[in-house]
Amino acid sequence: MSQSSACPSSPVAPRQPKRIEQLGRVRVDDYAWMKDDNWQAVMRDPALLRADIPRPSGGENAYTESPARLD
């Protein structure tokens, strides 16, 4: 890895544990808050995404495409 190109840090979504019981089993989903209840409409029109759900950002793309990460 070259010294001149610093690798961006990977984006981290905050955890908000949610207890879910289905078919008699219990699990905790730390990222359930990121699923919009209206997800089908959001797939047709991303502008409908709830404001508290982070949109894909340049930070994610910069991390994925960083040449320094691949060295």
PDB file of N, H, CA, C and O in Angstrom:
ATOM      1  N   MET A   1       0.842  -1.173   0.000  1.00  0.00           N
ATOM      2  CA  MET A   1       0.000   0.000   0.000  1.00  0.00           C
ATOM      3  C   MET A   1       0.881   1.227   0.000  1.00  0.00           C
ATOM      4  O   MET A   1       1.818   1.317   0.793  1.00  0.00           O
ATOM      5  N   SER A   2       0.598   2.168  -0.871  1.00  0.00           N
ATOM      6  H   SER A   2      -0.164   2.095  -1.515  1.00  0.00           H
ATOM      7  CA  SER A   2       1.419   3.367  -0.955  1.00  0.00           C
ATOM      8  C   SER A   2       1.070   4.330   0.169  1.00  0.00           C
ATOM      9  O   SER A   2      -0.068   4.367   0.636  1.00  0.00           O
ATOM     10  N   GLN A   3       2.049   5.104   0.595  1.00  0.00           N
ATOM     11  H   GLN A   3       2.974   5.075   0.215  1.00  0.00           H
ATOM     12  CA  GLN A   3       1.871   6.056   1.672  1.00  0.00           C
ATOM     13  C   GLN A   3       1.042   7.254   1.230  1.00  0.00           C
ATOM     14  O   GLN A   3       0.388   7.881   2.062  1.00  0.00           O
ATOM     15  N   SER A   4       1.052   7.591  -0.071  1.00  0.00           N
ATOM     16  H   SER A   4       1.584   7.081  -0.747  1.00  0.00           H
ATOM     17  CA  SER A   4       0.381   8.796  -0.544  1.00  0.00           C
ATOM     18  C   SER A   4      -1.140   8.655  -0.613  1.00  0.00           C
ATOM     19  O   SER A   4      -1.852   9.652  -0.492  1.00  0.00           O
ATOM     20  N   SER A   5      -1.645   7.449  -0.802  1.00  0.00           N
ATOM     21  H   SER A   5      -1.067   6.639  -0.901  1.00  0.00           H
ATOM     22  CA  SER A   5      -3.094   7.284  -0.893  1.00  0.00           C
ATOM     23  C   SER A   5      -3.602   6.528   0.333  1.00  0.00           C
ATOM     24  O   SER A   5      -3.401   5.321   0.459  1.00  0.00           O
ATOM     25  N   ALA A   6      -4.249   7.240   1.213  1.00  0.00           N
ATOM     26  H   ALA A   6      -4.413   8.221   1.110  1.00  0.00           H
ATOM     27  CA  ALA A   6      -4.771   6.629   2.421  1.00  0.00           C
ATOM     28  C   ALA A   6      -6.076   5.901   2.104  1.00  0.00           C
ATOM     29  O   ALA A   6      -6.897   6.375   1.318  1.00  0.00           O
ATOM     30  N   CYS A   7      -6.241   4.773   2.716  1.00  0.00           N
ATOM     31  H   CYS A   7      -5.575   4.388   3.354  1.00  0.00           H
ATOM     32  CA  CYS A   7      -7.457   3.997   2.531  1.00  0.00           C
ATOM     33  C   CYS A   7      -8.572   4.621   3.362  1.00  0.00           C
ATOM     34  O   CYS A   7      -8.396   4.837   4.561  1.00  0.00           O
ATOM     35  N   PRO A   8      -9.718   4.914   2.747  1.00  0.00           N
ATOM     36  CA  PRO A   8     -10.824   5.456   3.535  1.00  0.00           C
ATOM     37  C   PRO A   8     -11.332   4.409   4.513  1.00  0.00           C
ATOM     38  O   PRO A   8     -11.223   3.209   4.260  1.00  0.00           O
ATOM     39  N   SER A   9     -11.884   4.863   5.623  1.00  0.00           N
ATOM     40  H   SER A   9     -11.972   5.837   5.828  1.00  0.00           H
ATOM     41  CA  SER A   9     -12.427   3.904   6.586  1.00  0.00           C
ATOM     42  C   SER A   9     -13.768   3.393   6.068  1.00  0.00           C
ATOM     43  O   SER A   9     -14.504   4.102   5.380  1.00  0.00           O
ATOM     44  N   SER A  10     -14.061   2.150   6.418  1.00  0.00           N
ATOM     45  H   SER A  10     -13.464   1.575   6.976  1.00  0.00           H
ATOM     46  CA  SER A  10     -15.318   1.570   5.961  1.00  0.00           C
ATOM     47  C   SER A  10     -16.482   2.201   6.719  1.00  0.00           C
ATOM     48  O   SER A  10     -16.374   2.453   7.920  1.00  0.00           O
ATOM     49  N   PRO A  11     -17.591   2.459   6.030  1.00  0.00           N
ATOM     50  CA  PRO A  11     -18.751   3.039   6.702  1.00  0.00           C
ATOM     51  C   PRO A  11     -19.347   2.017   7.673  1.00  0.00           C
ATOM     52  O   PRO A  11     -19.358   0.818   7.397  1.00  0.00           O
ATOM     53  N   VAL A  12     -19.837   2.502   8.798  1.00  0.00           N
ATOM     54  H   VAL A  12     -19.828   3.477   9.023  1.00  0.00           H
ATOM     55  CA  VAL A  12     -20.420   1.630   9.818  1.00  0.00           C
ATOM     56  C   VAL A  12     -21.807   2.147  10.177  1.00  0.00           C
ATOM     57  O   VAL A  12     -21.962   3.299  10.583  1.00  0.00           O
ATOM     58  N   ALA A  13     -22.803   1.299  10.027  1.00  0.00           N
ATOM     59  H   ALA A  13     -22.677   0.364   9.698  1.00  0.00           H
ATOM     60  CA  ALA A  13     -24.172   1.669  10.399  1.00  0.00           C
ATOM     61  C   ALA A  13     -24.352   1.427  11.896  1.00  0.00           C
ATOM     62  O   ALA A  13     -23.861   0.431  12.428  1.00  0.00           O
ATOM     63  N   PRO A  14     -25.045   2.321  12.567  1.00  0.00           N
ATOM     64  CA  PRO A  14     -25.279   2.118  13.997  1.00  0.00           C
ATOM     65  C   PRO A  14     -26.193   0.914  14.241  1.00  0.00           C
ATOM     66  O   PRO A  14     -27.075   0.613  13.437  1.00  0.00           O
ATOM     67  N   ARG A  15     -25.966   0.239  15.355  1.00  0.00           N
ATOM     68  H   ARG A  15     -25.250   0.483  16.009  1.00  0.00           H
ATOM     69  CA  ARG A  15     -26.792  -0.908  15.723  1.00  0.00           C
ATOM     70  C   ARG A  15     -27.923  -0.450  16.631  1.00  0.00           C
ATOM     71  O   ARG A  15     -27.715   0.315  17.573  1.00  0.00           O
ATOM     72  N   GLN A  16     -29.120  -0.931  16.330  1.00  0.00           N
ATOM     73  H   GLN A  16     -29.289  -1.552  15.565  1.00  0.00           H
ATOM     74  CA  GLN A  16     -30.286  -0.674  17.152  1.00  0.00           C
ATOM     75  C   GLN A  16     -31.025  -1.999  17.295  1.00  0.00           C
ATOM     76  O   GLN A  16     -31.919  -2.302  16.505  1.00  0.00           O
ATOM     77  N   PRO A  17     -30.653  -2.793  18.304  1.00  0.00           N
ATOM     78  CA  PRO A  17     -31.227  -4.144  18.440  1.00  0.00           C
ATOM     79  C   PRO A  17     -32.759  -4.140  18.495  1.00  0.00           C
ATOM     80  O   PRO A  17     -33.373  -3.334  19.195  1.00  0.00           O
ATOM     81  N   LYS A  18     -33.350  -5.060  17.739  1.00  0.00           N
ATOM     82  H   LYS A  18     -32.851  -5.715  17.171  1.00  0.00           H
ATOM     83  CA  LYS A  18     -34.797  -5.244  17.730  1.00  0.00           C
ATOM     84  C   LYS A  18     -35.070  -6.732  17.918  1.00  0.00           C
ATOM     85  O   LYS A  18     -34.568  -7.569  17.167  1.00  0.00           O
ATOM     86  N   ARG A  19     -35.864  -7.044  18.923  1.00  0.00           N
ATOM     87  H   ARG A  19     -36.271  -6.365  19.534  1.00  0.00           H
ATOM     88  CA  ARG A  19     -36.222  -8.437  19.214  1.00  0.00           C
ATOM     89  C   ARG A  19     -37.365  -8.830  18.287  1.00  0.00           C
ATOM     90  O   ARG A  19     -38.389  -8.149  18.228  1.00  0.00           O
ATOM     91  N   ILE A  20     -37.184  -9.934  17.563  1.00  0.00           N
ATOM     92  H   ILE A  20     -36.352 -10.487  17.611  1.00  0.00           H
ATOM     93  CA  ILE A  20     -38.188 -10.410  16.613  1.00  0.00           C
ATOM     94  C   ILE A  20     -38.524 -11.855  16.949  1.00  0.00           C
ATOM     95  O   ILE A  20     -37.636 -12.697  17.080  1.00  0.00           O
ATOM     96  N   GLU A  21     -39.810 -12.130  17.088  1.00  0.00           N
ATOM     97  H   GLU A  21     -40.531 -11.445  16.982  1.00  0.00           H
ATOM     98  CA  GLU A  21     -40.247 -13.502  17.325  1.00  0.00           C
ATOM     99  C   GLU A  21     -41.052 -13.968  16.123  1.00  0.00           C
ATOM    100  O   GLU A  21     -42.045 -13.347  15.743  1.00  0.00           O
ATOM    101  N   GLN A  22     -40.605 -15.077  15.528  1.00  0.00           N
ATOM    102  H   GLN A  22     -39.798 -15.581  15.837  1.00  0.00           H
ATOM    103  CA  GLN A  22     -41.278 -15.655  14.365  1.00  0.00           C
ATOM    104  C   GLN A  22     -41.284 -17.164  14.509  1.00  0.00           C
ATOM    105  O   GLN A  22     -40.255 -17.774  14.798  1.00  0.00           O
ATOM    106  N   LEU A  23     -42.440 -17.758  14.306  1.00  0.00           N
ATOM    107  H   LEU A  23     -43.276 -17.262  14.071  1.00  0.00           H
ATOM    108  CA  LEU A  23     -42.576 -19.207  14.323  1.00  0.00           C
ATOM    109  C   LEU A  23     -42.016 -19.824  15.609  1.00  0.00           C
ATOM    110  O   LEU A  23     -41.399 -20.889  15.578  1.00  0.00           O
ATOM    111  N   GLY A  24     -42.237 -19.149  16.729  1.00  0.00           N
ATOM    112  H   GLY A  24     -42.738 -18.284  16.754  1.00  0.00           H
ATOM    113  CA  GLY A  24     -41.790 -19.669  18.021  1.00  0.00           C
ATOM    114  C   GLY A  24     -40.310 -19.489  18.306  1.00  0.00           C
ATOM    115  O   GLY A  24     -39.820 -19.971  19.327  1.00  0.00           O
ATOM    116  N   ARG A  25     -39.597 -18.817  17.439  1.00  0.00           N
ATOM    117  H   ARG A  25     -39.995 -18.425  16.609  1.00  0.00           H
ATOM    118  CA  ARG A  25     -38.168 -18.562  17.653  1.00  0.00           C
ATOM    119  C   ARG A  25     -37.935 -17.076  17.833  1.00  0.00           C
ATOM    120  O   ARG A  25     -38.645 -16.252  17.257  1.00  0.00           O
ATOM    121  N   VAL A  26     -36.947 -16.742  18.629  1.00  0.00           N
ATOM    122  H   VAL A  26     -36.370 -17.412  19.098  1.00  0.00           H
ATOM    123  CA  VAL A  26     -36.624 -15.344  18.894  1.00  0.00           C
ATOM    124  C   VAL A  26     -35.233 -15.050  18.343  1.00  0.00           C
ATOM    125  O   VAL A  26     -34.298 -15.833  18.517  1.00  0.00           O
ATOM    126  N   ARG A  27     -35.119 -13.915  17.683  1.00  0.00           N
ATOM    127  H   ARG A  27     -35.878 -13.279  17.542  1.00  0.00           H
ATOM    128  CA  ARG A  27     -33.803 -13.473  17.215  1.00  0.00           C
ATOM    129  C   ARG A  27     -33.713 -11.966  17.400  1.00  0.00           C
ATOM    130  O   ARG A  27     -34.727 -11.283  17.548  1.00  0.00           O
ATOM    131  N   VAL A  28     -32.504 -11.467  17.392  1.00  0.00           N
ATOM    132  H   VAL A  28     -31.681 -12.022  17.272  1.00  0.00           H
ATOM    133  CA  VAL A  28     -32.282 -10.027  17.498  1.00  0.00           C
ATOM    134  C   VAL A  28     -31.648  -9.554  16.197  1.00  0.00           C
ATOM    135  O   VAL A  28     -30.627 -10.085  15.759  1.00  0.00           O
ATOM    136  N   ASP A  29     -32.269  -8.548  15.586  1.00  0.00           N
ATOM    137  H   ASP A  29     -33.098  -8.117  15.941  1.00  0.00           H
ATOM    138  CA  ASP A  29     -31.751  -7.968  14.352  1.00  0.00           C
ATOM    139  C   ASP A  29     -31.285  -6.552  14.664  1.00  0.00           C
ATOM    140  O   ASP A  29     -32.097  -5.667  14.932  1.00  0.00           O
ATOM    141  N   ASP A  30     -29.980  -6.345  14.628  1.00  0.00           N
ATOM    142  H   ASP A  30     -29.320  -7.064  14.411  1.00  0.00           H
ATOM    143  CA  ASP A  30     -29.402  -5.038  14.945  1.00  0.00           C
ATOM    144  C   ASP A  30     -29.653  -3.993  13.860  1.00  0.00           C
ATOM    145  O   ASP A  30     -29.502  -2.796  14.102  1.00  0.00           O
ATOM    146  N   TYR A  31     -30.035  -4.442  12.675  1.00  0.00           N
ATOM    147  H   TYR A  31     -30.158  -5.414  12.479  1.00  0.00           H
ATOM    148  CA  TYR A  31     -30.182  -3.514  11.545  1.00  0.00           C
ATOM    149  C   TYR A  31     -31.596  -3.493  10.966  1.00  0.00           C
ATOM    150  O   TYR A  31     -31.791  -3.002   9.854  1.00  0.00           O
ATOM    151  N   ALA A  32     -32.569  -4.005  11.681  1.00  0.00           N
ATOM    152  H   ALA A  32     -32.411  -4.403  12.584  1.00  0.00           H
ATOM    153  CA  ALA A  32     -33.959  -4.015  11.200  1.00  0.00           C
ATOM    154  C   ALA A  32     -34.469  -2.601  10.967  1.00  0.00           C
ATOM    155  O   ALA A  32     -35.347  -2.390  10.130  1.00  0.00           O
ATOM    156  N   TRP A  33     -33.938  -1.646  11.688  1.00  0.00           N
ATOM    157  H   TRP A  33     -33.225  -1.818  12.368  1.00  0.00           H
ATOM    158  CA  TRP A  33     -34.382  -0.248  11.548  1.00  0.00           C
ATOM    159  C   TRP A  33     -34.089   0.312  10.164  1.00  0.00           C
ATOM    160  O   TRP A  33     -34.671   1.321   9.765  1.00  0.00           O
ATOM    161  N   MET A  34     -33.195  -0.334   9.432  1.00  0.00           N
ATOM    162  H   MET A  34     -32.722  -1.154   9.756  1.00  0.00           H
ATOM    163  CA  MET A  34     -32.819   0.151   8.104  1.00  0.00           C
ATOM    164  C   MET A  34     -33.790  -0.304   7.007  1.00  0.00           C
ATOM    165  O   MET A  34     -33.674   0.122   5.858  1.00  0.00           O
ATOM    166  N   LYS A  35     -34.736  -1.160   7.360  1.00  0.00           N
ATOM    167  H   LYS A  35     -34.831  -1.506   8.293  1.00  0.00           H
ATOM    168  CA  LYS A  35     -35.713  -1.613   6.366  1.00  0.00           C
ATOM    169  C   LYS A  35     -36.956  -0.747   6.469  1.00  0.00           C
ATOM    170  O   LYS A  35     -37.615  -0.720   7.509  1.00  0.00           O
ATOM    171  N   ASP A  36     -37.271  -0.054   5.418  1.00  0.00           N
ATOM    172  H   ASP A  36     -36.736  -0.076   4.573  1.00  0.00           H
ATOM    173  CA  ASP A  36     -38.457   0.788   5.390  1.00  0.00           C
ATOM    174  C   ASP A  36     -39.689  -0.108   5.296  1.00  0.00           C
ATOM    175  O   ASP A  36     -39.727  -1.027   4.478  1.00  0.00           O
ATOM    176  N   ASP A  37     -40.690   0.153   6.124  1.00  0.00           N
ATOM    177  H   ASP A  37     -40.660   0.900   6.789  1.00  0.00           H
ATOM    178  CA  ASP A  37     -41.927  -0.635   6.065  1.00  0.00           C
ATOM    179  C   ASP A  37     -42.591  -0.532   4.698  1.00  0.00           C
ATOM    180  O   ASP A  37     -43.339  -1.420   4.290  1.00  0.00           O
ATOM    181  N   ASN A  38     -42.315   0.543   4.008  1.00  0.00           N
ATOM    182  H   ASN A  38     -41.707   1.265   4.339  1.00  0.00           H
ATOM    183  CA  ASN A  38     -42.890   0.813   2.696  1.00  0.00           C
ATOM    184  C   ASN A  38     -41.867   0.463   1.594  1.00  0.00           C
ATOM    185  O   ASN A  38     -41.767   1.178   0.597  1.00  0.00           O
ATOM    186  N   TRP A  39     -41.124  -0.615   1.770  1.00  0.00           N
ATOM    187  H   TRP A  39     -41.205  -1.196   2.580  1.00  0.00           H
ATOM    188  CA  TRP A  39     -39.976  -0.896   0.904  1.00  0.00           C
ATOM    189  C   TRP A  39     -40.363  -1.095  -0.562  1.00  0.00           C
ATOM    190  O   TRP A  39     -39.577  -0.775  -1.454  1.00  0.00           O
ATOM    191  N   GLN A  40     -41.544  -1.609  -0.818  1.00  0.00           N
ATOM    192  H   GLN A  40     -42.183  -1.869  -0.094  1.00  0.00           H
ATOM    193  CA  GLN A  40     -41.932  -1.837  -2.215  1.00  0.00           C
ATOM    194  C   GLN A  40     -42.107  -0.509  -2.955  1.00  0.00           C
ATOM    195  O   GLN A  40     -41.702  -0.387  -4.111  1.00  0.00           O
ATOM    196  N   ALA A  41     -42.698   0.468  -2.306  1.00  0.00           N
ATOM    197  H   ALA A  41     -43.027   0.369  -1.366  1.00  0.00           H
ATOM    198  CA  ALA A  41     -42.837   1.787  -2.917  1.00  0.00           C
ATOM    199  C   ALA A  41     -41.474   2.456  -3.055  1.00  0.00           C
ATOM    200  O   ALA A  41     -41.221   3.159  -4.034  1.00  0.00           O
ATOM    201  N   VAL A  42     -40.597   2.239  -2.080  1.00  0.00           N
ATOM    202  H   VAL A  42     -40.802   1.668  -1.285  1.00  0.00           H
ATOM    203  CA  VAL A  42     -39.254   2.823  -2.133  1.00  0.00           C
ATOM    204  C   VAL A  42     -38.456   2.250  -3.306  1.00  0.00           C
ATOM    205  O   VAL A  42     -37.649   2.956  -3.911  1.00  0.00           O
ATOM    206  N   MET A  43     -38.677   0.977  -3.627  1.00  0.00           N
ATOM    207  H   MET A  43     -39.332   0.403  -3.136  1.00  0.00           H
ATOM    208  CA  MET A  43     -37.990   0.378  -4.773  1.00  0.00           C
ATOM    209  C   MET A  43     -38.402   1.076  -6.070  1.00  0.00           C
ATOM    210  O   MET A  43     -37.590   1.212  -6.985  1.00  0.00           O
ATOM    211  N   ARG A  44     -39.648   1.515  -6.152  1.00  0.00           N
ATOM    212  H   ARG A  44     -40.307   1.405  -5.409  1.00  0.00           H
ATOM    213  CA  ARG A  44     -40.119   2.232  -7.343  1.00  0.00           C
ATOM    214  C   ARG A  44     -39.670   3.690  -7.337  1.00  0.00           C
ATOM    215  O   ARG A  44     -39.368   4.258  -8.386  1.00  0.00           O
ATOM    216  N   ASP A  45     -39.628   4.296  -6.139  1.00  0.00           N
ATOM    217  H   ASP A  45     -39.873   3.834  -5.287  1.00  0.00           H
ATOM    218  CA  ASP A  45     -39.256   5.707  -6.026  1.00  0.00           C
ATOM    219  C   ASP A  45     -38.387   5.903  -4.783  1.00  0.00           C
ATOM    220  O   ASP A  45     -38.922   6.094  -3.690  1.00  0.00           O
ATOM    221  N   PRO A  46     -37.062   5.861  -4.926  1.00  0.00           N
ATOM    222  CA  PRO A  46     -36.155   5.981  -3.781  1.00  0.00           C
ATOM    223  C   PRO A  46     -36.336   7.263  -2.966  1.00  0.00           C
ATOM    224  O   PRO A  46     -35.904   7.317  -1.814  1.00  0.00           O
ATOM    225  N   ALA A  47     -36.957   8.282  -3.529  1.00  0.00           N
ATOM    226  H   ALA A  47     -37.308   8.238  -4.465  1.00  0.00           H
ATOM    227  CA  ALA A  47     -37.190   9.521  -2.792  1.00  0.00           C
ATOM    228  C   ALA A  47     -38.154   9.304  -1.621  1.00  0.00           C
ATOM    229  O   ALA A  47     -38.234  10.150  -0.730  1.00  0.00           O
ATOM    230  N   LEU A  48     -38.883   8.190  -1.609  1.00  0.00           N
ATOM    231  H   LEU A  48     -38.819   7.503  -2.332  1.00  0.00           H
ATOM    232  CA  LEU A  48     -39.831   7.895  -0.536  1.00  0.00           C
ATOM    233  C   LEU A  48     -39.170   7.277   0.697  1.00  0.00           C
ATOM    234  O   LEU A  48     -39.838   7.069   1.709  1.00  0.00           O
ATOM    235  N   LEU A  49     -37.888   6.985   0.629  1.00  0.00           N
ATOM    236  H   LEU A  49     -37.345   7.154  -0.194  1.00  0.00           H
ATOM    237  CA  LEU A  49     -37.174   6.376   1.750  1.00  0.00           C
ATOM    238  C   LEU A  49     -37.257   7.269   2.982  1.00  0.00           C
ATOM    239  O   LEU A  49     -37.059   8.481   2.890  1.00  0.00           O
ATOM    240  N   ARG A  50     -37.553   6.669   4.139  1.00  0.00           N
ATOM    241  H   ARG A  50     -37.714   5.685   4.213  1.00  0.00           H
ATOM    242  CA  ARG A  50     -37.634   7.431   5.383  1.00  0.00           C
ATOM    243  C   ARG A  50     -36.344   8.201   5.607  1.00  0.00           C
ATOM    244  O   ARG A  50     -35.260   7.725   5.270  1.00  0.00           O
ATOM    245  N   ALA A  51     -36.463   9.382   6.173  1.00  0.00           N
ATOM    246  H   ALA A  51     -37.344   9.770   6.447  1.00  0.00           H
ATOM    247  CA  ALA A  51     -35.306  10.265   6.375  1.00  0.00           C
ATOM    248  C   ALA A  51     -34.286   9.692   7.355  1.00  0.00           C
ATOM    249  O   ALA A  51     -33.106  10.032   7.272  1.00  0.00           O
ATOM    250  N   ASP A  52     -34.714   8.826   8.285  1.00  0.00           N
ATOM    251  H   ASP A  52     -35.673   8.550   8.352  1.00  0.00           H
ATOM    252  CA  ASP A  52     -33.771   8.293   9.277  1.00  0.00           C
ATOM    253  C   ASP A  52     -32.961   7.099   8.765  1.00  0.00           C
ATOM    254  O   ASP A  52     -32.078   6.600   9.464  1.00  0.00           O
ATOM    255  N   ILE A  53     -33.258   6.647   7.560  1.00  0.00           N
ATOM    256  H   ILE A  53     -33.975   7.052   6.993  1.00  0.00           H
ATOM    257  CA  ILE A  53     -32.494   5.543   6.961  1.00  0.00           C
ATOM    258  C   ILE A  53     -31.428   6.148   6.058  1.00  0.00           C
ATOM    259  O   ILE A  53     -31.743   6.912   5.146  1.00  0.00           O
ATOM    260  N   PRO A  54     -30.150   5.805   6.314  1.00  0.00           N
ATOM    261  CA  PRO A  54     -29.097   6.396   5.486  1.00  0.00           C
ATOM    262  C   PRO A  54     -29.185   5.926   4.038  1.00  0.00           C
ATOM    263  O   PRO A  54     -29.408   4.746   3.767  1.00  0.00           O
ATOM    264  N   ARG A  55     -29.012   6.841   3.140  1.00  0.00           N
ATOM    265  H   ARG A  55     -28.831   7.800   3.360  1.00  0.00           H
ATOM    266  CA  ARG A  55     -28.975   6.505   1.716  1.00  0.00           C
ATOM    267  C   ARG A  55     -27.560   6.075   1.364  1.00  0.00           C
ATOM    268  O   ARG A  55     -26.606   6.474   2.033  1.00  0.00           O
ATOM    269  N   PRO A  56     -27.415   5.267   0.324  1.00  0.00           N
ATOM    270  CA  PRO A  56     -26.050   4.938  -0.101  1.00  0.00           C
ATOM    271  C   PRO A  56     -25.277   6.221  -0.343  1.00  0.00           C
ATOM    272  O   PRO A  56     -25.768   7.154  -0.978  1.00  0.00           O
ATOM    273  N   SER A  57     -24.081   6.248   0.166  1.00  0.00           N
ATOM    274  H   SER A  57     -23.682   5.489   0.682  1.00  0.00           H
ATOM    275  CA  SER A  57     -23.327   7.500   0.094  1.00  0.00           C
ATOM    276  C   SER A  57     -22.030   7.327  -0.673  1.00  0.00           C
ATOM    277  O   SER A  57     -21.604   6.213  -0.982  1.00  0.00           O
ATOM    278  N   GLY A  58     -21.426   8.446  -0.967  1.00  0.00           N
ATOM    279  H   GLY A  58     -21.772   9.350  -0.716  1.00  0.00           H
ATOM    280  CA  GLY A  58     -20.118   8.436  -1.609  1.00  0.00           C
ATOM    281  C   GLY A  58     -19.084   7.745  -0.739  1.00  0.00           C
ATOM    282  O   GLY A  58     -18.100   7.211  -1.250  1.00  0.00           O
ATOM    283  N   GLY A  59     -19.297   7.749   0.577  1.00  0.00           N
ATOM    284  H   GLY A  59     -20.097   8.184   0.992  1.00  0.00           H
ATOM    285  CA  GLY A  59     -18.368   7.095   1.488  1.00  0.00           C
ATOM    286  C   GLY A  59     -18.278   5.598   1.236  1.00  0.00           C
ATOM    287  O   GLY A  59     -17.188   5.027   1.254  1.00  0.00           O
ATOM    288  N   GLU A  60     -19.421   4.959   1.001  1.00  0.00           N
ATOM    289  H   GLU A  60     -20.307   5.423   0.986  1.00  0.00           H
ATOM    290  CA  GLU A  60     -19.422   3.521   0.701  1.00  0.00           C
ATOM    291  C   GLU A  60     -18.712   3.255  -0.625  1.00  0.00           C
ATOM    292  O   GLU A  60     -17.905   2.332  -0.734  1.00  0.00           O
ATOM    293  N   ASN A  61     -19.020   4.073  -1.630  1.00  0.00           N
ATOM    294  H   ASN A  61     -19.676   4.823  -1.541  1.00  0.00           H
ATOM    295  CA  ASN A  61     -18.388   3.889  -2.935  1.00  0.00           C
ATOM    296  C   ASN A  61     -16.888   4.163  -2.862  1.00  0.00           C
ATOM    297  O   ASN A  61     -16.099   3.437  -3.467  1.00  0.00           O
ATOM    298  N   ALA A  62     -16.490   5.193  -2.134  1.00  0.00           N
ATOM    299  H   ALA A  62     -17.131   5.782  -1.642  1.00  0.00           H
ATOM    300  CA  ALA A  62     -15.068   5.520  -2.014  1.00  0.00           C
ATOM    301  C   ALA A  62     -14.319   4.371  -1.353  1.00  0.00           C
ATOM    302  O   ALA A  62     -13.203   4.049  -1.761  1.00  0.00           O
ATOM    303  N   TYR A  63     -14.910   3.752  -0.348  1.00  0.00           N
ATOM    304  H   TYR A  63     -15.816   4.013  -0.017  1.00  0.00           H
ATOM    305  CA  TYR A  63     -14.254   2.623   0.324  1.00  0.00           C
ATOM    306  C   TYR A  63     -14.139   1.424  -0.624  1.00  0.00           C
ATOM    307  O   TYR A  63     -13.086   0.794  -0.715  1.00  0.00           O
ATOM    308  N   THR A  64     -15.218   1.123  -1.316  1.00  0.00           N
ATOM    309  H   THR A  64     -16.074   1.635  -1.242  1.00  0.00           H
ATOM    310  CA  THR A  64     -15.211  -0.032  -2.208  1.00  0.00           C
ATOM    311  C   THR A  64     -14.246   0.125  -3.365  1.00  0.00           C
ATOM    312  O   THR A  64     -13.586  -0.835  -3.764  1.00  0.00           O
ATOM    313  N   GLU A  65     -14.160   1.335  -3.908  1.00  0.00           N
ATOM    314  H   GLU A  65     -14.695   2.115  -3.583  1.00  0.00           H
ATOM    315  CA  GLU A  65     -13.347   1.582  -5.097  1.00  0.00           C
ATOM    316  C   GLU A  65     -11.924   2.049  -4.781  1.00  0.00           C
ATOM    317  O   GLU A  65     -11.143   2.317  -5.693  1.00  0.00           O
ATOM    318  N   SER A  66     -11.588   2.145  -3.505  1.00  0.00           N
ATOM    319  H   SER A  66     -12.223   1.927  -2.763  1.00  0.00           H
ATOM    320  CA  SER A  66     -10.267   2.652  -3.120  1.00  0.00           C
ATOM    321  C   SER A  66      -9.151   1.730  -3.603  1.00  0.00           C
ATOM    322  O   SER A  66      -9.123   0.554  -3.239  1.00  0.00           O
ATOM    323  N   PRO A  67      -8.232   2.248  -4.417  1.00  0.00           N
ATOM    324  CA  PRO A  67      -7.109   1.410  -4.857  1.00  0.00           C
ATOM    325  C   PRO A  67      -6.209   1.044  -3.675  1.00  0.00           C
ATOM    326  O   PRO A  67      -5.577  -0.012  -3.691  1.00  0.00           O
ATOM    327  N   ALA A  68      -6.141   1.897  -2.652  1.00  0.00           N
ATOM    328  H   ALA A  68      -6.654   2.755  -2.638  1.00  0.00           H
ATOM    329  CA  ALA A  68      -5.290   1.621  -1.493  1.00  0.00           C
ATOM    330  C   ALA A  68      -5.800   0.391  -0.752  1.00  0.00           C
ATOM    331  O   ALA A  68      -5.004  -0.343  -0.167  1.00  0.00           O
ATOM    332  N   ARG A  69      -7.115   0.150  -0.762  1.00  0.00           N
ATOM    333  H   ARG A  69      -7.762   0.746  -1.237  1.00  0.00           H
ATOM    334  CA  ARG A  69      -7.703  -1.006  -0.091  1.00  0.00           C
ATOM    335  C   ARG A  69      -7.287  -2.309  -0.771  1.00  0.00           C
ATOM    336  O   ARG A  69      -7.238  -3.362  -0.136  1.00  0.00           O
ATOM    337  N   LEU A  70      -6.992  -2.229  -2.047  1.00  0.00           N
ATOM    338  H   LEU A  70      -7.032  -1.373  -2.564  1.00  0.00           H
ATOM    339  CA  LEU A  70      -6.659  -3.420  -2.825  1.00  0.00           C
ATOM    340  C   LEU A  70      -5.171  -3.762  -2.829  1.00  0.00           C
ATOM    341  O   LEU A  70      -4.775  -4.834  -3.287  1.00  0.00           O
ATOM    342  N   ASP A  71      -4.357  -2.849  -2.320  1.00  0.00           N
ATOM    343  H   ASP A  71      -4.679  -1.979  -1.948  1.00  0.00           H
ATOM    344  CA  ASP A  71      -2.901  -3.091  -2.311  1.00  0.00           C
ATOM    345  C   ASP A  71      -2.525  -4.204  -1.357  1.00  0.00           C
ATOM    346  O   ASP A  71      -1.347  -4.535  -1.228  1.00  0.00           O
TER     347      ASP A  71
END
